[in-house]
Amino acid sequence: MENNITKNLTVLVVGATGVLGVEVCRQLAAAAKKVKGLVRTSSQKEKVDGLRELGIETVTGDMKDPQSLYHAFQNVDAIISTATSTISHQEGDSIETVDVAGQLNVAEAASAAGVQHVVFISFPPMTPEFPLQSAKRAVENRLKSKNFTYTILQPTYFMEIWLGPALGFDYAHAKAVIYGEGKNRISWIAIKDVGRFAVASLDNPAAQNAVIQLGGPDNLSILDAVGIFEQESGQTFELQNVPDEALRAQMAAAPDSLRKAFSGLMIGLNEVGTIDMKETLRNFPIQLTSLREYARQCLSMAASPKFKNVNSRRRISPKQSFRHQSLTSRRPPGRKRCIAGPTIS
């Protein structure tokens, strides 16, 4: 039950124009919170206008400019920081400038401005070590040392990103890139569900000074996910495989931290463990999105002409994404079109 203190909080979202940040802003606005969104002078006008249409007050600041953050954080009670350079970035953005220095600047400015609570979006520890993971752990440690309440949310792999066309899961054309063997089970989570936990953390005592790992209701491999999309679409997917050794070679040869990060996360698809959500859901009674629900939503959307036009412009060719490795297209003899129903945690 929301109390009057939390209801009257002023919440600022760092990364407000990003994929997760917009969702957090939308949910905060729907919950009648007083919401501010941090935007840059270089932020896309349509994204800023979209925030304002939600009733979000936009404030100007840049994570790379500590003084601008200090001014933006005045009279702010809580911050939800979703920003990262991995999904979308502008000139000068990198793991080093945004995910490390920028997030550390947020922590310091929040402390100096008297912010009471900071919610930070991270991810669970995994192997191997790579720059983005090092950045997350450094920021987590800094938050724990400050004089405000912290909540560190560690969601596992987002369905929309890792089971989406940008990274080779092209459900609209029944094609999928499989990183490694594709047999490791993952507790895929939906972006809107991560947003729900972030918003709920502002009011829930269980979130105070806590590190909370987040997953969805299904523990499924990428190949299991392919099977669900095949069941729902009635089509057999064409699979392309990127061997684990190719991913490791790409990470070793990557010229910058961003590409090392993506290679590391691709390797992590075959290393990360599942997440038991039973205790978390007792504290946060949130209805989680299943992978089958996500598949149905994707396939319904893919049938629309508007999606087809946008997707044809955005889709990344595997050969463009993996210049240092060869992809092998395969349809194993006797491969079944459908799999048994998903394992539910």
ABEGO torsion letter per residue (X at the ends): XBBAAAAABBBBBBGAABAAAAAAAAAAAAAGBBBBBBBBAABBAAAAAAAAAAGBBBBBBBAABAAAAAAAABGBABBBBABBAAABBBBGBBAAAAABAAAAAAAAAAAAAGBABBBBBBBBBBOBBBAAAAAAAAAAAAAAABABBBBBBBBBBBAAAAABAAAGBBAAAGBBBBBEAGABBBBBBBAAAAAAAAAAAAABAAABGBBBBBBBABBBBAAAAAAAAAAAAGBBBBBBBBBAAAAAAAAAABABAAAAAAAAAAAAAAABBBBBAAAAAAABBBBBBBAAAAAAAAAAAAABAAAAAAAAAABBBAAAABAABBBBBBBBBGBBABBBBBBBX
